[in-house]
Amino acid sequence: MIERSHHDMGGLPAGPVERGEHDYAEWELRVDALMTLLTGVRSAKKLMTVDELRKNIEALAPDAYDTMSYYERWVISITQTLIQRGVITTEQLARKMLEVEKRGR
Amino acid sequence: MTDRGSYQPLTYFQLMEVSLRELLVEKGVVTDAQVDETLEDMRRRGPERGARVVARAWTDPEFRKRLLADGTAACEELGLDVPALRLVVVESTPEVHNVIVCTLCSCYPRMLLGLPPDWYKSRNYRSRVVREPRIVLAELGLEVPGDVQIRVHDSTAEMRYMVLPLRPPGTGGWSEERLASIVTRDCMIGVAVPEVTR
């Protein structure tokens, strides 16, 4: 039998479903907006596909998949995809993150 | 923004979001204006869009037929765009109750309902609703009578399902607006049914 991937959970046992929900934070909405733009939905240049978003989310280690929040998985996956595609480099991102961190937001 | 004014250090992922976005703006890949416009568009998309579609289907049998045949085209008739996706509307009847899920990720008719609630994306819902929907629906507060069949629809990246709930009795002669007011997001996911409050 082929072993299932971690994200492929349909039909497996799991705990009770509780009606938890939260208002999305601004940064989460911006991640979502960025994804919309990068997939070329709103007339921006198409630089990645939804399948790539999924592929890089599904490539996360099982415990990372489970402990990261939804949009944390997205932002990691988008970043990973853009690095794979050569749109940005790891060095550029690292430099930028240092700069933003110093600035405070 | 809720964090404006008081200083809070960014989490690692927030830092990544800000940095990634600024980098992409610097490179001319996206503009701040495009990000803002997209956020505005997201805020405009809420469950009242889906509710309009349901209310029209309840009052106009010809529209209902077109909606079930081609969800995307029927929504466009009402001026509701469904960008880049195929919408499949599934109709609940006295015999069959429909509910939607995305077991693999989080696909959801967001163009008509807005962003999905957290529980829809949770491991527990995604894993169990396809195996034991009756129990899961009861956990979410919906008791489906034993003689009603439950049909679960698992979405994919290219197409999305939305439930056309059963019009409840006691709503004869209601206007479309009044009908739309009882169609909640959860009714169109299939974890609730429209209720008439007396």
Interface residues (C-beta under 8 A of the other chain):
Chain A: H7 D8 M9 G10 G11 L12 P13 A14 G15 P16 V17 E18 R19 G20 E21 H22 Y24 A25 E26 W27 L29 R30 V31 D32 A33 L34 T36 L37 L38 T39 V41 R42 A44 K45 L47 V50 D51 R54 I57 D66 M68 S69 Y70 Y71 E72 V75 I76 I78 T79 L82 V87 I88 Q92 L93 K96 M97 E99 V100 E101 G104 R105
Chain B: M1 T2 D3 Y7 P9 L10 F13 Q14 L15 M16 E17 V18 S19 L20 R21 E22 L23 L24 K27 V29 V30 Q34 V35 E37 T38 L39 D41 M42 P83 A84 V101 T103 L104 C105 S106 L115 P117 D118 W119 K121 S122 R123 N124 Y125 R126 S127 R128 V129 V130 R131 V136 E139 L140 G141 D154 A157
